[in-house]
Amino acid sequence: VKIRLYAERAFELYEAAQAALKIAQATNIQTLLTNAAFGTGNTDTTTDYGPGGRANICSGTPSKTQLKAGSSLKLDLLCLCAYDHGDAANGAKICGPDTAAAGSSASDNWEGKDKTAANWAPLKTACDNRKSARKLTLASVEAIRLRMSELLGRQTPEAAKAYKYVLGSITGNGVEGCKGDKAGNGERCVKYAESDLTDPAKGIEWLKNLRDAALAKEAAADAKKEMTAITRSLQLLNDSTNLLFDEDETTLAKSPTPNPSATGSKAQEQKQKEQCETIKVATECKGKKPICEWKGKNDEDGEYCKLNATHVEQQATQAGKNGENEEKKTDKCGLAKTPEECAAAKGDIPKDKKAVCGWIEGKCQDSSFLVNKKSSPISVSFMSLV
């Protein structure tokens, strides 16, 4: 019954392990991070963010259908920092003099696909130089979200109050959008859709990807812990099953059989000792009495499950007594030299027998010998099926 229960428990643990494994493998964390950095389906080398020019892509001006602000960190950085180098001061106002392409004419302006690689290369280098030891967690993503909310909630200049949710520099009333203006170093900005900030079902896409990646990372870590716990539980079940088989062997050893050799007894004792010591849980150990005993001061897990030395001694003593009784009986029968003397031998008559001894195969022997001899092949046949 116990073995059946252990098997059922093992199957339950196996199913739990499969579920945990699916959770750990369900989401590709690196894919989510790549999507956050470069946009879904894009890579570090993506250069064309069209259709539409810079104003349409970065602010939806005048076509809101071409707005892509918030779709990736790379695009938002280009909207904020890529510039048309009309004079030496341009580029220093927002992102610094070394974080955008340096040129000498209006042809250096980024317009959604032209000059993307030239503008992105120094931005990427600047980002690499600012790498920190901060890990991706839900807490770190939440900190980013709060900072974004703070920046986007700032008071807009009087002339452009209708132009909300903007990061960067706008010119005048913002009617021309984030087109990048070399003359006034303005309009290098990114304008998010109002729904990105007010609709819980939407949100800034790269921020959502970061949060999903953090959730997937934590789920994978939890699944790994669960797998470790399941593996430990399965090992305990395996040890418990082995102890059950050892208990069965001990029960069989109690039947009248010749004394086991000293070497065999020691080997069995060593095996039981090792199996007891693999158990680290008090309840599991106590369930293996009398073979094992818990030596800990309390029930806290630890290496406190030991072989019950008293039980081992009792088993050895009982085996010795059985051997002595068997030897005495055998000696008594062996003294008889004739069938008559054999039949007259005194002592405890075995069950289903008429005498203590019997004349068997030309000599006086214990009358239970023949039964044991016949039953042996049956036992062997049965054990071969187990």
C-alpha positions as CSV (number, residue, x, y, z in Angstrom):
1,V,0.0,0.0,0.0
2,K,2.8,2.4,0.9
3,I,4.6,1.7,-2.4
4,R,1.4,2.5,-4.3
5,L,1.0,5.8,-2.4
6,Y,4.6,6.7,-3.0
7,A,4.1,5.9,-6.8
8,E,1.1,8.2,-6.9
9,R,2.9,11.0,-5.1
10,A,5.9,10.6,-7.5
11,F,3.5,11.0,-10.4
12,E,2.0,14.1,-8.9
13,L,5.5,15.6,-8.4
14,Y,6.4,14.7,-12.0
15,E,3.3,16.6,-13.3
16,A,4.2,19.6,-11.1
17,A,7.7,19.5,-12.5
18,Q,6.4,19.5,-16.1
19,A,4.2,22.5,-15.2
20,A,7.1,24.4,-13.7
21,L,9.3,23.6,-16.7
22,K,6.7,25.0,-19.0
23,I,6.6,28.2,-17.0
24,A,10.3,28.6,-17.1
25,Q,10.4,28.0,-20.9
26,A,7.2,29.8,-21.9
27,T,8.7,33.2,-22.6
28,N,11.9,34.1,-24.3
29,I,13.2,36.8,-22.0
30,Q,15.9,37.8,-24.5
31,T,13.3,38.3,-27.2
32,L,11.3,40.7,-25.0
33,L,14.5,42.7,-24.2
34,T,15.4,42.9,-27.9
35,N,11.8,44.1,-28.7
36,A,12.1,46.8,-26.0
37,A,15.5,48.0,-27.3
38,F,14.9,47.9,-31.1
39,G,11.1,47.3,-31.6
40,T,9.2,44.1,-32.4
41,G,10.8,42.4,-35.5
42,N,13.7,44.9,-35.5
43,T,17.4,44.5,-34.6
44,D,20.3,46.7,-33.8
45,T,21.0,47.2,-37.5
46,T,17.4,48.4,-38.4
47,T,17.7,51.8,-40.2
48,D,14.3,52.4,-41.8
49,Y,11.6,53.6,-39.4
50,G,9.2,54.8,-42.2
51,P,6.8,55.4,-43.7
52,G,6.8,59.1,-43.0
53,G,9.4,61.6,-42.1
54,R,10.8,62.5,-38.7
55,A,7.9,64.7,-37.6
56,N,5.3,62.0,-38.4
57,I,7.3,59.2,-36.8
58,C,8.3,61.0,-33.6
59,S,5.2,63.1,-33.0
60,G,2.4,62.1,-35.4
61,T,2.6,65.5,-37.1
62,P,0.7,65.9,-39.2
63,S,-0.2,62.2,-39.7
64,K,-1.0,60.5,-36.4
65,T,-1.3,57.1,-38.2
66,Q,2.5,57.2,-38.8
67,L,3.4,57.9,-35.1
68,K,5.8,55.3,-33.8
69,A,7.0,57.0,-30.6
70,G,7.4,54.5,-27.7
71,S,7.8,51.5,-30.0
72,S,11.4,51.1,-29.1
73,L,14.2,52.7,-27.0
74,K,16.3,53.1,-30.1
75,L,13.7,55.1,-32.0
76,D,12.9,57.3,-29.0
77,L,16.6,58.1,-28.6
78,L,17.0,59.0,-32.3
79,C,13.9,61.3,-32.0
80,L,15.5,63.0,-29.0
81,C,19.1,63.2,-30.1
82,A,19.7,62.9,-33.8
83,Y,20.2,66.4,-35.2
84,D,20.9,68.4,-38.3
85,H,24.3,70.0,-37.7
86,G,23.5,73.6,-38.7
87,D,26.0,75.1,-36.3
88,A,28.7,74.0,-33.8
89,A,26.3,74.3,-30.8
90,N,23.7,71.9,-32.2
91,G,23.6,68.5,-30.5
92,A,24.9,69.9,-27.2
93,K,21.5,71.1,-26.0
94,I,19.9,67.7,-25.2
95,C,22.2,64.7,-25.7
96,G,25.7,66.1,-25.6
97,P,28.2,67.0,-28.3
98,D,29.5,63.4,-28.8
99,T,26.2,61.5,-28.9
100,A,25.0,62.3,-32.4
101,A,26.5,62.4,-35.9
102,A,28.6,65.4,-36.7
103,G,28.2,66.9,-40.1
104,S,28.5,70.2,-41.9
105,S,25.2,70.6,-43.8
106,A,21.5,70.1,-43.8
107,S,22.0,66.7,-45.4
108,D,23.1,65.3,-42.0
109,N,19.6,65.5,-40.6
110,W,17.9,62.2,-39.7
111,E,14.5,61.8,-41.4
112,G,13.3,58.4,-40.3
113,K,15.6,56.3,-42.6
114,D,18.4,58.5,-44.0
115,K,21.5,58.9,-41.8
116,T,20.1,56.4,-39.2
117,A,23.3,54.4,-38.9
118,A,25.5,57.5,-38.6
119,N,23.3,58.9,-35.8
120,W,22.8,55.6,-34.0
121,A,26.5,54.6,-33.8
122,P,27.6,57.3,-31.3
123,L,24.3,56.9,-29.3
124,K,24.9,53.2,-29.0
125,T,28.5,53.8,-27.8
126,A,27.3,56.4,-25.2
127,C,24.7,53.8,-23.9
128,D,27.4,51.1,-23.6
129,N,29.5,53.5,-21.6
130,R,26.6,54.2,-19.2
131,K,26.0,50.5,-18.4
132,S,25.3,49.9,-14.7
133,A,25.2,46.9,-12.4
134,R,21.4,47.3,-11.9
135,K,19.6,44.1,-12.6
136,L,16.3,43.6,-14.5
137,T,13.6,43.3,-11.9
138,L,10.0,44.4,-11.5
139,A,11.2,47.1,-9.0
140,S,13.8,48.6,-11.4
141,V,11.2,48.7,-14.2
142,E,8.7,50.4,-11.9
143,A,11.3,53.0,-11.1
144,I,11.7,53.7,-14.8
145,R,7.9,54.0,-15.2
146,L,7.6,56.5,-12.3
147,R,10.5,58.6,-13.7
148,M,8.8,58.6,-17.1
149,S,5.5,59.7,-15.6
150,E,7.3,62.5,-13.7
151,L,9.0,63.8,-16.9
152,L,5.9,63.6,-19.1
153,G,3.8,65.3,-16.4
154,R,5.9,68.5,-16.4
155,Q,4.3,71.8,-17.2
156,T,4.4,72.5,-20.9
157,P,5.4,76.0,-22.1
158,E,2.5,78.4,-22.3
159,A,2.5,78.6,-26.1
160,A,2.4,74.8,-26.4
161,K,0.1,73.8,-23.6
162,A,-2.0,71.8,-26.1
163,Y,1.1,69.8,-26.9
164,K,1.3,67.3,-24.0
165,Y,3.3,64.2,-23.1
166,V,6.5,65.4,-24.8
167,L,10.2,64.6,-24.0
168,G,12.7,66.9,-25.5
169,S,12.7,70.3,-27.1
170,I,9.8,71.9,-28.9
171,T,9.6,75.2,-30.8
172,G,6.8,77.7,-30.5
173,N,3.4,76.2,-30.0
174,G,4.7,72.8,-31.3
175,V,2.5,72.8,-34.3
176,E,5.3,71.6,-36.6
177,G,5.9,68.6,-34.3
178,C,9.3,66.9,-33.6
179,K,10.8,67.5,-37.0
180,G,14.3,68.5,-35.8
181,D,15.2,72.1,-36.5
182,K,18.8,73.0,-37.1
183,A,18.2,76.7,-37.1
184,G,16.9,77.0,-33.6
185,N,18.1,73.6,-32.2
186,G,14.5,72.8,-31.5
187,E,11.9,70.2,-32.2
188,R,14.2,67.4,-31.3
189,C,11.6,65.5,-29.3
190,V,9.3,62.5,-28.9
191,K,5.6,62.9,-28.3
192,Y,3.7,60.0,-26.9
193,A,0.1,59.3,-27.7
194,E,-2.3,60.3,-24.9
195,S,-3.6,56.7,-24.7
196,D,0.0,55.5,-23.9
197,L,-0.3,57.4,-20.6
198,T,-4.0,57.2,-19.8
199,D,-5.2,53.8,-21.1
200,P,-4.2,50.9,-18.8
201,A,-4.6,48.5,-21.7
202,K,-2.0,50.3,-23.9
203,G,1.1,52.0,-22.5
204,I,4.5,52.8,-23.9
205,E,5.5,49.6,-25.8
206,W,9.2,49.4,-24.9
207,L,8.2,49.9,-21.2
208,K,5.6,47.1,-21.5
209,N,8.2,44.8,-23.0
210,L,10.7,45.5,-20.2
211,R,8.0,44.7,-17.6
212,D,7.0,41.5,-19.4
213,A,10.7,40.5,-19.4
214,A,11.0,41.2,-15.7
215,L,7.9,39.1,-15.0
216,A,9.2,36.2,-17.1
217,K,12.6,36.4,-15.4
218,E,11.0,36.2,-11.9
219,A,8.6,33.4,-13.0
220,A,11.6,31.4,-14.4
221,A,13.5,31.9,-11.1
222,D,10.5,30.7,-9.1
223,A,10.1,27.7,-11.5
224,K,13.8,26.8,-10.9
225,K,13.2,26.8,-7.1
226,E,10.2,24.7,-7.6
227,M,12.1,22.2,-9.7
228,T,14.8,22.0,-7.0
229,A,12.2,21.3,-4.3
230,I,10.5,18.7,-6.5
231,T,13.9,16.9,-7.2
232,R,14.5,16.8,-3.4
233,S,11.0,15.4,-2.7
234,L,11.5,12.7,-5.4
235,Q,14.8,11.7,-3.9
236,L,13.1,11.4,-0.5
237,L,10.4,9.2,-2.0
238,N,13.1,7.0,-3.6
239,D,14.9,6.6,-0.3
240,S,11.6,5.8,1.4
241,T,10.8,3.2,-1.1
242,N,14.2,1.6,-0.7
243,L,13.6,1.5,3.1
244,L,10.3,-0.3,2.5
245,F,12.0,-3.0,0.6
246,D,14.6,-3.3,3.3
247,E,11.8,-3.7,5.9
248,D,10.3,-6.5,3.8
249,E,13.7,-8.2,3.7
250,T,13.9,-7.8,7.5
251,T,10.4,-9.4,7.9
252,L,11.4,-12.4,5.7
253,A,14.6,-12.8,7.8
254,K,12.5,-13.5,10.9
255,S,11.3,-16.9,9.4
256,P,13.3,-20.0,10.5
257,T,16.4,-19.9,8.3
258,P,20.0,-20.6,8.8
259,N,22.0,-17.8,10.5
260,P,23.2,-15.2,8.0
261,S,27.0,-14.9,7.6
262,A,28.7,-12.1,9.6
263,T,29.8,-10.5,6.3
264,G,26.2,-10.5,5.0
265,S,24.8,-9.0,8.2
266,K,27.4,-6.2,8.2
267,A,26.7,-5.4,4.5
268,Q,23.0,-5.2,5.2
269,E,23.6,-3.0,8.3
270,Q,25.8,-0.7,6.3
271,K,23.2,-0.3,3.6
272,Q,20.5,0.5,6.1
273,K,22.8,3.0,7.8
274,E,23.4,4.8,4.5
275,Q,19.7,4.9,3.6
276,C,18.8,6.3,7.0
277,E,21.5,9.0,6.8
278,T,20.2,10.3,3.4
279,I,16.9,11.4,5.0
280,K,17.0,15.0,6.2
281,V,13.4,15.5,7.3
282,A,12.2,14.5,10.8
283,T,8.8,13.1,9.8
284,E,10.3,11.0,7.1
285,C,12.9,9.6,9.4
286,K,10.4,8.8,12.2
287,G,8.2,7.0,9.6
288,K,11.0,4.5,9.1
289,K,11.1,3.2,12.7
290,P,12.4,0.9,14.0
291,I,15.2,0.8,11.4
292,C,15.9,4.6,11.6
293,E,15.7,7.0,14.5
294,W,15.8,10.9,14.7
295,K,18.7,12.2,16.8
296,G,18.0,15.9,16.3
297,K,17.1,18.1,19.3
298,N,14.0,19.3,17.4
299,D,12.3,18.6,14.1
300,E,14.3,21.1,12.0
301,D,15.8,19.6,8.8
302,G,19.3,18.3,9.0
303,E,21.6,15.3,9.1
304,Y,20.0,13.8,12.2
305,C,18.5,10.6,10.9
306,K,20.6,7.6,12.0
307,L,20.5,3.9,12.0
308,N,18.8,2.6,15.2
309,A,21.7,0.7,16.9
310,T,19.3,-0.9,19.4
311,H,17.2,-2.4,16.7
312,V,20.2,-3.8,14.9
313,E,21.4,-5.4,18.2
314,Q,18.0,-6.9,18.8
315,Q,17.8,-8.3,15.3
316,A,21.3,-9.9,15.7
317,T,20.4,-11.4,19.1
318,Q,17.1,-12.8,17.8
319,A,18.9,-14.3,14.8
320,G,21.4,-15.9,17.2
321,K,18.7,-17.4,19.3
322,N,16.9,-18.8,16.3
323,G,20.2,-20.3,15.1
324,E,20.8,-21.9,18.5
325,N,17.3,-23.4,18.6
326,E,17.7,-24.7,15.1
327,E,21.1,-26.1,16.0
328,K,19.8,-27.8,19.1
329,K,16.9,-29.4,17.2
330,T,19.2,-30.5,14.4
331,D,21.7,-32.0,16.9
332,K,18.9,-33.9,18.7
333,C,17.7,-35.4,15.5
334,G,21.3,-36.1,14.3
335,L,22.0,-38.3,17.4
336,A,19.4,-40.8,16.4
337,K,21.0,-43.7,14.4
338,T,17.9,-45.7,13.6
339,P,14.4,-45.0,12.4
340,E,13.1,-46.1,15.9
341,E,15.4,-43.7,17.8
342,C,14.5,-40.9,15.3
343,A,10.8,-41.4,16.0
344,A,11.3,-41.3,19.7
345,A,13.2,-38.0,19.8
346,K,11.7,-35.5,22.2
347,G,11.0,-31.8,21.7
348,D,8.5,-29.3,20.1
349,I,6.6,-31.0,17.2
350,P,6.4,-28.7,14.2
351,K,3.0,-27.7,12.9
352,D,1.3,-30.3,10.7
353,K,3.9,-33.0,11.7
354,K,3.5,-36.1,13.9
355,A,7.1,-36.1,15.4
356,V,10.0,-33.8,16.2
357,C,12.3,-35.7,13.8
358,G,11.8,-37.8,10.7
359,W,13.8,-40.4,8.9
360,I,14.5,-38.5,5.7
361,E,16.9,-39.6,2.9
362,G,18.5,-42.3,5.0
363,K,19.1,-40.2,8.2
364,C,17.3,-38.6,11.1
365,Q,16.5,-34.9,10.3
366,D,14.3,-32.1,11.6
367,S,10.8,-32.9,10.2
368,S,10.4,-29.4,8.8
369,F,13.4,-29.8,6.5
370,L,11.4,-31.4,3.7
371,V,8.8,-28.6,3.7
372,N,11.5,-25.9,3.5
373,K,13.3,-27.7,0.8
374,K,10.1,-28.0,-1.3
375,S,9.1,-24.4,-0.8
376,S,12.5,-23.0,-1.8
377,P,11.9,-23.3,-5.6
378,I,8.5,-21.7,-5.2
379,S,10.0,-18.7,-3.4
380,V,12.6,-18.3,-6.1
381,S,10.0,-18.3,-8.8
382,F,7.9,-15.7,-7.0
383,M,10.9,-13.4,-6.4
384,S,11.8,-13.6,-10.2
385,L,8.4,-11.9,-10.9
386,V,9.0,-9.0,-8.5
